[in-house]
């Protein structure tokens, strides 16, 4: 992209740009959530079905890391880490954290249906509270610090 | 052992997230075009030169291994939610250290998440 085009994009009508920034933040947030859930699922599947109970020996750790499901889970979690770092360059930590907590809810469902873990009514209530928290924070403006896009738009 | 791992996970996660958020804000917004497969390497090389980010990854590694250990002794639907205790601690520190504007709605949201976590750990 040429510098001239970047300048043009930055001087676009502010409400349109703001919506664009919010939209890309939300899309990446969803990606971060699903990468986290899928990565944890693979890891847990690998730990339950392939790995021996972890001893304190480093060799057993290394052996476990190279089992297929654990390897896949680890790879997905590396992608998750990088996408989350990108998200943190776009949005506040106090926005990213509660909003990505919706992943806990999805993980609870995954635990219920794939691992047959028992989920008590307290856990369902907890799940509901996390969802409410995610919705509340999701309604706020993603970036409030000085490097934010909103500051650039205000210029 | 279970709760020792939970403590280790929460402590190192809090440090990792604060360092990451601080350093990524200092780095500036990652552009979508930098995520293209041909350019992502250069972007990562730039990030790898940031000391605090390396420290953050180190804390994430501690958190990750402690989490693996926890998964081998506890249910996934216990292990994942209980580590979310870091949400409230991190929101407080985001306000105090990172100087983010935490609105009433965000506090309410963070508290809802924390309450949810407490219930999940019952």
Contacts between the chains, C-beta under 8 A, distances in Angstrom:
chain1	res1	chain2	res2	distance
A	1	B	33	6.3
A	24	B	32	6.6
A	40	B	76	7.0
A	40	B	80	6.2
A	43	B	68	7.1
A	43	B	71	6.8
A	44	B	71	5.7
A	44	B	76	4.5
A	47	B	68	6.8
A	47	B	71	4.9
A	47	B	72	5.5
A	51	B	72	7.1
A	53	B	72	5.6
A	53	B	73	7.9
A	54	B	68	6.9
A	54	B	69	5.6
A	54	B	72	4.8
A	61	B	65	7.3
A	61	B	68	7.9
A	64	B	68	7.5
A	77	B	64	7.5
A	81	B	57	7.7
A	81	B	60	6.8
A	82	B	44	7.4
A	84	B	20	7.8
A	85	B	20	6.0
A	85	B	24	5.6
A	85	B	30	7.7
A	85	B	47	7.1
A	85	B	53	7.7
A	86	B	24	7.8
A	86	B	30	4.4
A	86	B	35	6.9
A	88	B	20	5.6
A	88	B	21	4.9
A	88	B	24	4.3
A	88	B	25	7.5
A	89	B	24	4.0
A	89	B	25	6.8
A	89	B	27	6.0
A	89	B	28	6.7
A	89	B	29	5.1
A	89	B	30	4.7
A	90	B	29	5.6
A	90	B	30	7.3
A	92	B	21	7.7
A	92	B	94	6.6
A	92	B	98	7.6
A	92	B	100	4.6
A	93	B	17	6.1
A	93	B	18	7.2
A	93	B	21	3.9
A	93	B	90	6.3
A	93	B	94	4.5
A	93	B	98	6.0
A	93	B	100	6.6
A	94	B	90	7.4
A	94	B	91	4.9
A	94	B	94	4.0
A	94	B	95	6.9
A	94	B	98	7.9
A	94	B	100	5.0
A	94	B	102	5.1
A	94	B	106	5.6
A	94	B	110	7.1
A	95	B	106	7.2
A	96	B	21	7.7
A	97	B	17	7.2
A	97	B	86	7.8
A	97	B	87	5.2
A	97	B	90	5.6
A	97	B	91	6.8
A	97	B	94	7.9
A	97	B	110	7.5
A	97	B	113	7.9
A	98	B	87	6.1
A	98	B	91	7.4
A	98	B	106	7.2
A	98	B	109	4.7
A	98	B	110	5.3
A	98	B	112	7.9
A	98	B	113	5.0
A	101	B	84	5.9
A	101	B	87	6.3
A	101	B	113	4.8
A	101	B	116	7.8
A	103	B	80	8.0
A	104	B	80	5.8
A	104	B	81	4.9
A	104	B	84	5.8
A	104	B	116	7.5
A	104	B	117	7.8
A	104	B	120	7.5
A	107	B	76	6.7
A	107	B	77	7.0
A	107	B	80	4.8
A	107	B	81	7.5
A	108	B	77	5.2
A	108	B	80	8.0
A	108	B	81	7.1
A	108	B	120	7.7
A	110	B	76	7.5
A	111	B	75	6.7
A	111	B	76	4.5
A	111	B	77	3.6
A	111	B	80	7.9
A	112	B	77	7.0
A	115	B	75	7.5
A	115	B	76	6.1
A	115	B	77	7.8
A	117	B	75	4.8
A	117	B	76	6.5
A	117	B	77	4.7
A	119	B	77	6.0
A	120	B	122	7.5
A	122	B	119	4.9
A	122	B	120	7.4
A	122	B	122	4.4
A	123	B	77	6.7
A	123	B	81	7.8
A	123	B	119	6.7
A	123	B	120	5.2
A	123	B	122	7.6
A	125	B	116	7.8
A	125	B	119	5.1
A	126	B	81	6.7
A	126	B	115	7.5
A	126	B	116	4.2
A	126	B	117	6.6
A	126	B	118	7.1
A	126	B	119	3.1
A	126	B	120	3.8
A	126	B	121	8.0
A	126	B	122	7.8
A	127	B	116	6.6
A	127	B	120	7.2
A	128	B	116	7.2
A	129	B	112	5.0
A	129	B	113	7.2
A	129	B	115	4.7
A	129	B	116	3.4
A	129	B	119	6.4
A	130	B	81	7.6
A	130	B	84	7.5
A	130	B	112	6.9
A	130	B	113	5.2
A	130	B	116	3.5
A	130	B	117	7.1
A	130	B	120	7.9
A	131	B	116	7.8
A	132	B	109	7.7
A	132	B	112	4.6
A	132	B	116	7.9
A	133	B	108	7.6
A	133	B	109	4.2
A	133	B	110	6.5
A	133	B	111	7.2
A	133	B	112	3.1
A	133	B	113	3.7
A	133	B	114	7.8
A	133	B	115	7.9
A	133	B	116	6.5
A	134	B	109	6.9
A	134	B	113	7.1
A	135	B	109	7.6
A	136	B	105	5.2
A	136	B	106	7.4
A	136	B	108	5.3
A	136	B	109	3.5
A	136	B	112	6.4
A	137	B	105	7.0
A	137	B	106	5.3
A	137	B	109	3.5
A	137	B	110	7.0
A	138	B	109	7.9
A	139	B	105	6.4
A	140	B	103	5.7
A	140	B	105	5.3
A	140	B	106	5.4
A	140	B	109	7.7
A	144	B	100	5.5
A	144	B	101	3.9
A	145	B	25	6.0
A	145	B	98	6.9
A	145	B	99	6.7
A	145	B	100	5.7
A	145	B	101	7.9
A	147	B	25	5.5
A	147	B	28	6.1
A	147	B	29	7.1
A	149	B	29	7.2
